[in-house]
Amino acid sequence: MSDQDAYLARVERLAAEIRSLPADQPVRLRKKTSNLFRTRQPSKATGLDVTDLDGVISIDDEALTADVQGMTTYEHLLDATLAHGLAPLVVPQLKTITLGGAVTGLGIESTSFRSGLPHESVLEMDVLTATGEVVTARPEGEHSALFYGFPNSYGSLGYATRLRIELERVHPYVRLRHLRFRSAEELFAAMTEVCASQEHEGTPVHFVDGTAFSGQELYLTLGTWADELEPGEEPSDYTGMGVYYRSVQQRDRDVLTARDYYWRWDTDWFWCSRAFGAQNPRIRAFWPKRWLRSDAYWKLIALENRFKVVERIDRRRGKPEQERVIQDVEVPIEHAAEFHAWFEREIGIAPVWACPLRQRDASRTYDLYAFDQDTTYVNFGFWSTVDLAPGETDGTHNRRIEERVAELSGRKSLYSTAFYAEDEFWAIYGGDAYARLKKEYDPAGRLPDLYAKAVRRA
């Protein structure tokens, strides 16, 4: 059986399973990985086993495209494409993010200033709807509204089972420059110039992101493709004892293999591995290398969510109650310095990741996460906890961030906790377009709607 035939058989099995259920029976996915950071309410929904929808169906070296099953992780996708000297236009930072998840739930990386978000490189996709139909959504045609409304729908309109995506040619190495700035104003002014020109001091720039350790210590990291190493040069390795984000502070130039560049943040889950002691050299020396990856830390978080051991210990020690502030927000670049100053003063989490992005094709509108097509944005990623003062409730700091981002004409990703009132939520996330799509593709309401998933945690 060919890969294509095997894929079709898997999808027909899932579609038949849905059609065999009562028309009002709720359904949801059952899968091995998740990169959501919000707890969910218990559900009686039937779980669709989609674990075998993992793998690349085909790669077209000439057309620079790949047909990929929806549950394929970017780790598997990148391994398959690198073997052809190719890569997806945007490779989100964590290995176990799936292609379908990045399209329905958004994703971002250091190519986003030139390539946008992962859904912008989708040419077509098969979507399994709540009625048990499989439809192929393209930019034009019968299901074009679903094509433009699927990004940011988080599985509330259906599930992408196959996606045809664009690829780009890669080079063996990425050479890095870490430029230090002593104010956010200077950093974001330089970021604006680099994103507009796609070069710095006469050298092409193919990757851009930033790391803010404080309001006086910020770095802009510029990456450039390289075909060969310079004499005496060796690629750095941040999959063992080395910690990538610390290298940003310690050296102004670096070089990595292409694969190691794409996964530079995964080994330590950006900087979050420090919460588990994994950056302590005495612990790291004995930490199994196969556990130096984001999904291993995610499993530790899941255990803490279940048993709350650390929370109980902190309570006995008299520590203040903590609120998790795990968010990615996007602010127009002209307001980025203002937002960072407010965030440092009022929230106090550091480091903060800052990644520029701009819609790749200004003629398109993705209804549930519509950008101003002429604006460059900055994605701020911050992932930690903040003390709650006496009388403050969980959600206090997250809600303040939501309000401040809205004041600055931004919005946030919905992979984590959200606290919007319902009318405010739908005004931000394309409520009218969503209602039309929900009526067409899930008329019986078998899938929780977007507000129920993102805010009510259904």
C-alpha positions, 0 to 999 in steps of 0.5 A: 500500500502506498503512503497516499493509500494508507493515509486515505484508509486512515482518514476514512476510518476516522470519518466512518467512526464519526458517522457511526456516532449519534448526531449530537455525540461530542467528539475530540482528538485523542493524541500523544502530544499537546503544547497547550498550557491550559487545563481542560474540564473533564469531557464525555466526548468520544476520543478520536485516535489520530496518532497514526496520522503522523508522517510525510506522504510525499515531497516534491523537490521541484515544486518545493512542496510536501504533503504531510499528515496533520499529526506529524510533528515538526521534528519528523517533518524537518528530518524528512525535508532536510534529507532533500535539502529543504525545510518548511518556511516556518519551523516553530521552536518545539519539536513536538508541535504538530503541523496541524496544530501549528496551523489551527493554533498558530506558530511562529519563528525567526523566519516569520518576519519574511514568511509569516506564520505556518498557515500562510505556507499552506496550499491546501488541506484536508479537513475532517469535519464534525459531520464525518465529511472530509473536505479539501480547503483551498484559497479558492473554491467551495471551501475557501471560507474554511481555508481562511477561517481554519487558522486559530480555530483550535480544532473547533471547526474540524481537524486537518488530516493532510496539508500541502505546504510550501518548502524552501531550500536550506544551507548546511549552516546558520551563522549568527550575530548577537547584537547587544542593546541597552534600551528597548527603543534601540533594539526595536528600532534596529529590528525595524530596519533589519526586517525592512531591508533583510540585511545588516551592514551589507550581510543578508539576514534570513532569521531574526529574533531577540532576547530581553534579559532586562530593560538594559540588556537586550539582544537582537540575533541575526541569522544568515545561511552559510554553505561552509565553515570558515577556517578553524570554525566549529559548529556549536552544540547546545544539545548537551552541557551548553545552554543556547540562551546563555550563549547569546550573552556570552558571545557576539558570533556563533555558527550552528548546523541547520538542524541544530539552529532550528531546535536551538530553543528546544533543548532547554524549552527556551530557558524554562528548564532552569525551573527543573534544575536542568541548567545546573552543571552538576545536575545537567551532567547526569541528566539523560540527554534524551530528556533534554527536550521540551516534551520531557519538561512538559511531562514534568509540568503535567505531573505537577498539575496533577499532584501539586507537590511543589505548590503544597511545599511552597504553601507550607513554606509560606510563599505567596500564591503564584499565578502562571503567566505563560503567554505569547502576545503580538504588538505592532512594532511601533508599540513594542518598546512601550509594551516591554517597559510596561511589562518589565515594570508591572509583571517582571518576568525575564527573560522575554523572547521577542520575534518579529512577524509580518503577514507574507501576502498582504492580499489575504485575510485570515478571519480569526486572526486578522493582521493589519497587512501593512504592519510588522508585529513583535511576538513577546513570549514569556513563560513563568509565574508571578506572585499574587498579592493578598486579595488577588485571584488567579488571572489577575496578571494575565487579565492585565496583560490582555487589557494592555495588549488590546490598548496597543492594538495587539492580540494574543495567542490562545494556546494558554489561559484566557480571561476575556468576556465573551463579547470582547473575545469575539470582537477580537477573534472574528466572531461573525466569520466564525459563526458562519463557519460553525453553522456550516461545518459543525451544525450540531455543535459536536465540537466545543466552540472557540470561546468554550475551548480558550476561555471556559477550557472545555 
